[in-house]
Amino acid sequence: MPHFSRRAILTKIGAAGIAAAMPGSLDAQNRFAEFDGVPWFFLTDAEAKFLAAFCDVLIPEDEFPSASQAGVVDFIDLQLASGYGQGDELYMQGPFQDGTPEQGYQSDMVPARLIRSFIAGALEAGQDLAIFEADRRDEVVRAVSESSEPVNGTKPSMVFEELWALTKEGYFGDPLYGGNRDYAGWEMIGFPGAHAYYTEFVDKNRPFNAPPKGIGHIPGTNRSASMGASAMTRKDG
C-alpha cells in the first residue's frame, strides 16, 4: 500500500512529486523528519487526511497557514503514539460514567483509541472530510461539536474537545514537539518564543519586536533544529 508523506498531506500535492515540488523552506523541521518516507507513527493515511481536513476547519488558512500546513497533524500523530495517546496519565480501571466537563476525561478508551474509533465510524458513515467541499466540512465539524449520540462507541462532542485541544497545542506549542511549523502560530499572535533571557527587557514597558525563536532554534533561519529520532520506533502504517 502506498503512503503519503507528511509533506504531501500538508501541502496537498502527490507523494510522487514531493521531492521536486517542495521548496526548501517547507522541508520537514521536526525531530522525526528523517522518517518522512514512512510518514506516520500512529495514524494511517486515511486518518491523517481526515484529521488534516478536520483541523483545517478549526484553524483555516488565511494570511497565516492552516492547522495542517503548520504541522498540527504531525503533532497529533506523535501525541497519539506517545504517553498521552496511550493513557499513561489516566486512571482507566472504571467505573466509566458520563461526567461533567469539570471532571475531565471520562471514557473507557485511551485517547488514541477514542480518536481512531471515531474516525473509523465517521468514514463508515460516509463522512470523509478529506473529500468534502469546505462548506460541508464546516457543517460536519459543527455537528460533531454539538452531538452526544455515540459514533462507533465514542461521544462526538468529547472527541471534538480532544481534537480542538490538540489542534491548539500543535499550532501554538514549541516546534520541538512537531507542530508550529516555521513558527506559524507564534507569528500569528506575535509571541517571540522561548528566548533564554528577558530580564533586560522586563522594565522597558514597550513592545518586544523580535522574531520567534523556539527551544531548538537554528540561528539565521525561521526553523527549529532537528533533535534526532532514536526515542521512538517508527510504525510502517
C-alpha positions in Angstrom: 0.0 0.0 0.0 1.5 3.4 -0.9 1.9 6.0 1.8 1.6 9.8 1.6 4.5 11.7 3.1 3.7 14.2 5.8 4.7 17.0 3.5 2.4 15.7 0.7 -0.5 15.7 3.1 0.2 19.2 4.4 0.8 20.8 1.0 -1.9 18.9 -0.8 0.3 17.5 -3.5 1.0 13.9 -4.6 3.7 12.0 -2.8 5.4 11.1 -6.1 6.1 14.8 -6.9 7.1 15.8 -3.4 10.9 16.0 -3.9 10.7 18.2 -7.0 7.9 20.4 -5.8 8.8 21.2 -2.2 10.6 24.5 -1.6 13.4 24.2 0.9 11.6 26.5 3.4 8.9 23.9 3.8 11.1 20.9 4.5 10.0 18.9 7.5 11.6 20.6 10.5 10.7 18.4 13.5 13.0 15.8 15.1 11.4 12.9 13.2 11.9 14.4 9.8 14.3 11.7 8.7 11.3 9.2 8.7 9.3 11.3 6.3 9.4 8.5 3.7 7.3 6.3 6.0 5.2 9.1 7.4 3.2 8.2 10.5 4.0 6.9 13.9 0.3 6.1 14.7 -2.0 7.3 12.0 -2.9 5.6 8.8 -3.0 7.7 5.6 -6.8 7.9 5.7 -6.8 9.0 9.3 -4.2 11.6 8.6 -6.1 13.1 5.7 -9.3 13.1 7.8 -7.5 14.9 10.6 -5.9 17.4 8.2 -9.4 18.3 6.9 -10.9 18.4 10.4 -8.2 20.6 11.9 -8.2 23.0 9.0 -11.9 23.7 9.8 -10.7 24.7 13.3 -7.8 26.8 12.1 -8.2 27.6 8.4 -5.7 29.2 6.1 -5.8 33.0 5.8 -2.8 35.2 5.9 -1.3 32.5 8.1 -1.0 28.8 7.4 -3.8 26.4 8.3 -3.5 23.9 11.1 -2.3 21.1 8.8 0.1 23.4 6.9 1.6 24.3 10.3 2.3 20.7 11.2 -0.6 20.0 13.5 -1.2 16.5 12.1 2.4 15.6 12.8 1.9 16.9 16.3 -1.3 14.8 16.8 0.3 11.7 15.3 3.2 11.9 17.8 0.9 12.6 20.7 -1.3 9.6 19.9 1.8 7.3 19.6 3.1 8.5 22.9 2.1 8.6 26.6 -0.9 10.9 26.1 -2.4 8.7 23.4 -1.9 5.5 25.4 -3.4 7.0 28.5 -0.3 6.8 30.6 -1.6 9.6 33.0 -5.2 8.4 33.1 -7.0 6.1 35.5 -8.5 3.5 33.2 -9.9 0.9 35.7 -13.5 2.2 35.8 -16.3 2.5 36.6 -16.9 4.6 33.5 -19.8 7.0 33.7 -20.8 10.2 32.0 -19.3 13.1 33.9 -19.3 16.9 33.8 -16.8 18.9 31.8 -15.1 19.9 35.1 -14.4 16.2 35.8 -12.1 15.8 32.9 -11.6 12.8 30.7 -14.4 10.2 31.1 -14.0 7.3 28.7 -13.2 3.6 28.8 -10.9 4.2 25.7 -7.5 5.8 25.9 -7.3 8.9 23.7 -5.6 7.2 20.7 -8.3 4.5 20.6 -11.0 7.1 21.1 -9.9 9.2 18.2 -9.2 6.2 16.0 -12.7 4.7 16.7 -14.4 8.0 16.0 -12.6 8.4 12.6 -13.5 4.8 11.7 -17.1 5.4 12.5 -17.2 8.7 10.5 -15.6 7.0 7.5 -18.0 4.1 7.7 -20.9 6.5 7.7 -19.7 8.3 4.6 -18.4 11.3 6.4 -14.9 11.5 4.9 -14.0 15.1 5.4 -11.0 14.8 3.1 -13.3 14.6 0.1 -15.8 17.2 1.1 -16.0 20.8 0.0 -15.3 23.4 2.6 -18.9 24.3 3.5 -19.7 20.6 4.0 -16.7 20.2 6.2 -17.8 23.1 8.4 -21.2 21.6 8.8 -19.9 18.2 9.8 -17.4 19.6 12.3 -20.0 21.8 13.8 -22.3 18.8 14.2 -19.6 16.8 15.8 -19.0 19.6 18.4 -22.7 19.5 19.4 -23.5 15.8 19.2 -23.7 13.4 22.2 -25.1 10.5 20.1 -22.5 7.7 20.1 -20.5 7.1 16.9 -18.7 3.7 16.9 -18.7 3.7 20.7 -17.5 7.3 21.1 -19.2 10.6 22.0 -18.6 13.0 19.1 -18.6 16.1 21.3 -15.9 14.6 23.5 -13.7 13.7 20.5 -14.2 17.3 19.3 -12.9 18.7 22.6 -9.8 16.4 22.4 -9.1 17.4 18.8 -9.6 21.1 19.5 -7.2 20.9 22.4 -4.6 19.0 20.3 -5.0 21.4 17.4 -4.3 24.4 19.6 -1.4 22.7 21.3 0.1 21.7 17.9 -0.4 25.2 16.4 0.9 27.2 19.3 3.3 24.9 21.1 7.1 24.9 20.6 8.1 23.4 17.2 10.2 20.9 19.1 7.0 18.9 19.6 6.3 18.6 15.9 3.8 21.4 15.1 4.0 25.2 14.8 5.9 24.8 11.5 8.1 27.8 10.8 6.6 29.4 13.9 3.3 30.0 12.2 1.3 30.1 15.5 3.8 32.4 17.2 3.9 34.7 14.1 0.0 34.9 14.3 -0.1 36.0 17.9 3.2 38.0 18.0 4.9 35.7 20.5 8.7 36.0 20.4 9.2 32.4 21.7 11.5 30.7 24.1 14.3 33.2 24.4 16.5 32.3 27.3 16.5 35.7 29.0 14.1 38.6 29.1 15.5 40.2 32.2 17.0 43.2 30.4 13.6 44.0 28.7 11.1 43.5 31.5 11.3 47.1 32.7 11.2 48.7 29.3 7.3 48.8 29.1 7.2 48.7 25.3 6.6 46.1 22.6 9.3 43.5 22.2 9.8 43.3 18.5 11.8 40.2 17.8 11.2 37.2 15.5 10.1 34.0 17.2 12.7 31.5 18.4 12.0 28.1 19.8 13.9 25.9 22.2 15.8 24.3 19.3 16.0 27.4 17.1 18.5 27.3 14.2 20.3 30.7 14.1 19.7 32.6 10.9 16.5 30.7 10.0 12.9 30.6 11.0 13.1 26.9 11.9 13.6 24.7 14.9 16.5 22.3 14.9 16.1 18.5 14.3 16.5 16.7 17.6 17.0 13.1 16.3 14.5 10.2 16.4 16.1 7.5 18.5 13.5 7.9 21.2 10.7 6.3 19.1 10.3 3.3 16.9 8.7 4.0 13.5 5.5 2.3 12.6 5.1 1.2 9.0 1.4 2.1 8.8 
